[in-house]
């Protein structure tokens, strides 16, 4: 069965032996000099695509919104001088038209666009029948069906060279990450579309240059085929997202330290060991489900008693005690407090709904 890297090769894109598929380049194209200097510095690295944002969607007006189609000629010159293939973000049919005219090698749909079904429908129509690969970033909202719907609209329009970029999701709770990776949603999408190249964007997830290596290695350990890493010749002077961009030398150092595991057929001994572990996990999963079912039965009995006695459903102080005790016990067992909180809060939500 072909891997994501095999698929990228069939698209005619360069894939370097012993390396993940690397997309690198600045967040935004700012000047001809910046583009050429960055591209030339990346020339000797295992970089498969040179990326740059031309049209930048900003959360609020007044920020740098990119230089637009003017930068297409800079990218073409960079390709001529370095041989690097090019990738740009597109958000409108007009941007698709301009990028195709400039013979941009790969197009990607950003997170702010992929979450808008109307915009995706228009893009799908503009992209129908093209030969260039199209990579799709996840929507900002952690909604798997929304992401699946975006992929389906493109596939239904006849876009066949399709790949995925996990760039993280918006969140309201405090987090060390700029955008939550929500790896489980990437796995969920892969269950629906198992035969696509999967790429991770650690720059947006991390939000800070020093956190990027951790996300890169996690992505590779989860069998992502590539990484899109924002790289700028002078990040401190960048007009957008300076904190999350690496210099070319920092990128080179990072790539030299990443552990990229090749997929290979396991030995018979390994297969037996994996089968044993998986069987034990399956048994534990069944046990967990039985325990949860019994817990929900008790919750239903408590709800009935509260209704009979005219008591309120939510006992806030009691819930705080339950959660604190669970987190303390979980920590003793080697479980992170955040994991325990996520699980117990979800159980609590279900319990409340059953008591209403």
FENGISUL-V841762 format. One record per pair of residues at least 24 apart in sequence whose ideal C-beta (glycine too) atoms are under 8 Angstrom apart, sorted by the first residue. I is the first residue (numbers start at 1). J is the second residue. D is the distance in whole Angstrom. If there is no record, write none. Layout:
# FENGISUL-V841762
i=[I/I]
j=[J/J]
d=[D/D]
This chain:
# FENGISUL-V841762
i=[1/2/3/3/4/4/4/4/4/4/5/5/5/7/7/7/7/8/8/8/8/8/11/11/13/13/13/13/13/13/14/14/15/16/16/18/18/19/19/19/20/20/20/20/20/20/20/21/21/21/21/21/21/21/22/22/22/22/22/22/22/22/23/23/23/23/23/23/23/23/23/23/23/24/24/24/24/24/24/24/24/24/25/25/25/25/25/25/25/26/26/26/26/26/26/26/26/26/27/27/27/27/27/27/27/27/27/27/27/28/28/28/28/28/28/28/28/28/28/28/29/29/29/29/29/29/29/30/30/30/30/31/32/32/34/34/34/35/35/35/35/35/36/36/36/36/37/38/38/38/38/39/39/39/39/40/40/40/41/41/41/41/42/42/42/42/42/43/43/43/45/45/45/45/46/47/48/48/49/49/49/49/49/49/50/50/50/50/50/50/50/50/51/51/51/51/51/51/52/52/53/53/53/54/54/54/55/55/55/55/55/56/57/57/57/57/63/64/64/69/72/72/72/72/73/75/75/76/76/87/90/91/91/92/92/92/93/93/93/93/96/96/96/97/100/100/104/105/105/106/106/106/106/107/107/107/107/108/108/108/108/108/109/109/109/109/109/110/111/111/111/111/111/111/112/114/114/114/114/114/115/115/115/115/115/115/117/117/117/117/120/120/120/120/121/123/124/124/124/124/124/125/127/127/127/128/128/128/129/130/131/132/133/133/133/134/134/134/134/135/135/135/135/135/135/136/136/136/136/137/137/137/137/138/138/138/138/138/138/138/138/138/139/140/140/140/141/141/142/142/142/142/142/142/144/144/144/147/147/148/148/151/151/151/162/163/163/163/163/164/164/164/164/164/164/164/165/165/165/165/166/166/166/166/166/166/166/167/167/167/167/167/168/168/168/176/177/177/177/177/178/178/178/178/178/178/179/179/179/180/181/181/181/183/183/186/186/187/197/197/198/198/198/198/199/199/199/199/199/200/200/200/200/201/201/201/202/202/202/203/203/203/203/203/203/204/206/207/207/208/208/209/209/209/209/209/209/212/212/212/213/213/213/216/216/217/217/220/220/220/220/221/221/223/223/229/292/295/296/296/296/299/299/299/300/300/302/303/303/303/306/313/313/313/314/319/322/323]
j=[195/195/225/263/163/196/197/198/225/226/197/225/226/163/195/196/197/48/163/197/225/226/133/161/48/49/85/105/106/133/48/85/48/46/48/260/262/46/255/260/220/224/225/226/227/258/260/48/49/197/199/225/226/227/46/47/48/49/226/227/229/255/47/48/49/50/51/87/199/226/227/228/229/49/50/51/228/229/230/231/248/251/49/50/51/52/87/230/231/51/52/53/230/231/232/233/238/245/52/53/56/203/230/232/238/240/241/244/245/52/53/54/56/64/66/67/238/239/240/241/53/54/66/67/71/74/75/64/67/238/239/74/74/77/232/233/234/71/74/75/77/78/74/77/78/81/233/231/232/233/248/78/81/82/84/78/81/82/233/247/248/249/82/84/231/248/251/82/83/84/248/251/252/255/255/84/85/226/84/85/86/87/105/106/75/78/79/82/84/85/86/87/86/87/88/108/228/230/86/88/88/89/240/88/89/95/89/90/91/92/95/240/91/110/112/113/240/239/240/98/98/99/102/104/102/102/104/102/103/135/123/119/123/119/122/123/122/123/125/126/123/126/127/126/130/132/132/132/133/132/133/134/135/132/133/134/135/134/135/136/137/165/134/135/136/137/150/137/137/138/139/140/167/204/140/138/139/146/147/150/139/140/141/143/146/150/146/149/150/153/149/150/153/154/153/154/153/154/156/157/159/157/154/157/159/157/158/159/158/159/161/161/161/162/163/159/161/162/163/162/163/164/165/197/199/162/163/164/165/165/166/167/201/164/165/166/167/168/169/185/186/189/169/169/170/179/169/170/169/170/171/180/182/185/185/188/189/185/189/189/192/189/192/193/196/196/197/198/199/189/190/193/196/197/198/199/199/200/201/228/198/199/200/201/205/219/224/200/201/204/205/228/201/204/205/211/205/206/207/211/204/205/206/207/208/244/204/205/207/205/205/215/218/218/222/222/224/222/225/226/223/224/225/226/224/225/226/227/228/224/226/227/228/227/228/229/227/228/229/228/229/230/241/244/245/244/244/243/244/243/244/235/243/244/245/246/250/244/246/254/254/257/258/254/258/258/259/258/259/260/261/259/261/261/263/254/347/347/350/351/354/351/354/355/354/355/355/354/355/356/355/352/355/356/352/348/348/348]
d=[8/8/7/6/8/7/4/6/3/8/7/5/8/8/7/7/5/8/8/5/7/8/5/5/6/7/6/7/7/7/5/7/6/4/7/7/8/4/7/6/6/7/6/5/6/7/5/5/8/7/7/6/3/8/6/5/6/8/6/6/7/7/7/7/4/8/5/6/7/7/7/4/7/8/7/7/8/5/8/4/8/6/8/5/4/5/8/7/6/8/5/8/7/7/4/8/7/7/8/6/8/8/5/7/6/5/4/8/6/7/5/8/6/6/5/8/7/6/5/8/7/6/7/6/4/6/7/8/7/7/5/8/5/7/7/6/8/7/4/6/8/5/7/7/6/7/4/6/6/4/7/4/7/5/6/8/7/6/6/8/4/8/7/7/7/5/7/5/8/7/7/7/6/7/7/6/7/7/7/5/7/4/7/6/7/6/7/7/4/7/6/7/8/5/7/8/7/8/8/6/7/6/7/5/7/8/7/8/6/8/6/6/7/7/5/8/7/4/5/5/7/7/4/8/8/7/7/6/8/8/7/7/8/8/7/8/6/7/7/4/7/4/6/7/7/7/7/6/8/6/5/8/6/6/7/5/7/7/4/7/6/6/7/7/5/6/7/5/5/6/6/5/6/8/7/7/5/8/7/5/3/6/6/8/6/8/8/6/8/7/8/5/5/7/6/8/5/5/7/4/7/6/7/6/5/4/5/7/6/7/7/7/4/7/6/5/7/6/7/8/4/7/5/8/7/7/7/6/7/4/8/5/7/8/7/6/6/8/7/7/8/8/8/6/5/8/7/7/4/7/8/7/5/6/5/5/7/7/6/7/6/7/8/6/6/6/4/7/6/6/8/7/6/7/5/7/5/7/5/6/7/7/5/7/8/8/7/8/4/4/7/8/7/5/4/7/6/6/6/7/6/7/6/3/8/7/5/5/7/8/5/7/7/7/6/7/8/8/5/7/8/5/5/8/6/6/4/7/6/5/7/6/7/8/4/8/6/8/6/7/6/4/7/5/7/7/6/7/5/5/6/7/7/6/7/6/7/7/7/7/6/7/8/7/6/6/7/6/7/6/7/8/7/8/7/7/7/7/7/7/6/4/6/7/6/7/7/6/3/8/7/6/5/6/7/6/8/8]
